[in-house]
Amino acid sequence: MTTCITGTGLYVPPFSISNEELVESFNQYVDNYNEAHADEIANDTIPALQHSSAEFIEKVSGIKSRYVMEKDGILDPEIMAPVIAYRNLGEELSVMAEMGAAALKDALADAGLEANDLDGIILACSNFQRTYPAVAIEIQKEIGMVGGYAYDMNVACSAATFGLSQAHGSIVSGLAKRVAVVNVEITSAHLNWRNRDSHFIFGDVATACIVEELDTPKGYEILNSKLFTEFSTNIKNEYGFMDRSEFLAAETQMYPDIKEPVTDKLFLQNGRKVFREVCPKVSEVILEHLQENDLEPQEVKMMWLHQANANMLDLILRTVMGKEADKAIVPSVIAEFANTSSSSPMVVFHRYKDDLKSGDLGVICSFGAGYSIGSVLVRKV
């Protein structure tokens, strides 16, 4: 028996924001802020905010645009956050479940399966819109899957590869024969759109893949997984259900208005440290993983990497494959999608999985907050 990835699905949100649109909104916010705080800036009490540019964003990240679930609020200098209406739990499908169900239905069709062919659903993401009931169970209900199980898991940007590893392990252990791994990211809601260093990084998307135990392999055989974590606060998002209690303890009033988000607890990262520390470790994990399976880097025909940053992708490619490596080995969708957190390696896998031929070796690799790194070796059937 062989465990294979037999189908993938992709849900693309309805709106796209170009760098130019984003910069126009951001710079207007900067002008408004500097004007409102002119006296403090003149007295050197606070620093003036600086403009951004589309050219700067593309140079530091490779990003040209991103998809989002809601556009107007993000581009409004007075709001700068997605304005998404609340849906009554149990009466209306949540936004996250809606996205995940769409991607999963796409993946089921790609695999030639029905909802009830599944034994399990793993929703592996960085961000969840609620604590419980699990959004995965809501997706299970929405697609019409009766029986089996579904659960949520969070390993930040590495959640997709950790989810694949869990699906593979569940099948090997006999817990299931078919498991869907779904990744839904509404990163636009966790991002501080007023932070010049990070407001351009993320986009929204949903992906799904089907992992099956088969007598006759098809798709991509999963050979092996390697997982790594190490605690770091260089990438973090501390916003959560404890905030109310912490604010009360500090005798602080919670912000009631979306125009005043708790920005110090939204996504923050020390980008330079992350680049210096994560890239070498990702390369090390991939090389160790290959060595543990008696494989040489030159045997790898494609690496579907987390789409964090174009410069990171290039460095990991050169470190693993050599300085003269063909850039086609590491395809990228970052210019169109930006960083879509846990979904990102699966977006690029979905887009480029048909480019390999039978017998070719590939690596699905993700990395992110934690630090966390996941590597999954696959071979095209």
Protein Blocks (a to p, Z undefined) as FASTA:
>chain_A
ZZddfbdcddddfbdcdfklmmmmmmmmmmmmmmmmmmmmmnomaccdddddfklmmmmn
opabdcdfbfklmmmmklopacdddddehjaccfklmmmmmmmmmmmmmnopafklpfbd
cdddfbdcbfbdcfklmmmmmnopgghjdddddehjmlmmmmmmmmmmmmmnopambdcd
dddddfklmpcfkbmklmmmpccddddddddddfbdghjadfbdcddddddfkbccfbdf
klmmmmmmnopacdfbfklccfklmccddfklmmmmmmmmmmmmmmmmmmmnopafklpm
bdcddffbfklmmmmmmmmnopkbcfklmgcfklmnopnhjmmmmmmmmmmmmmpcehia
cddddddehiacdddddddZZ
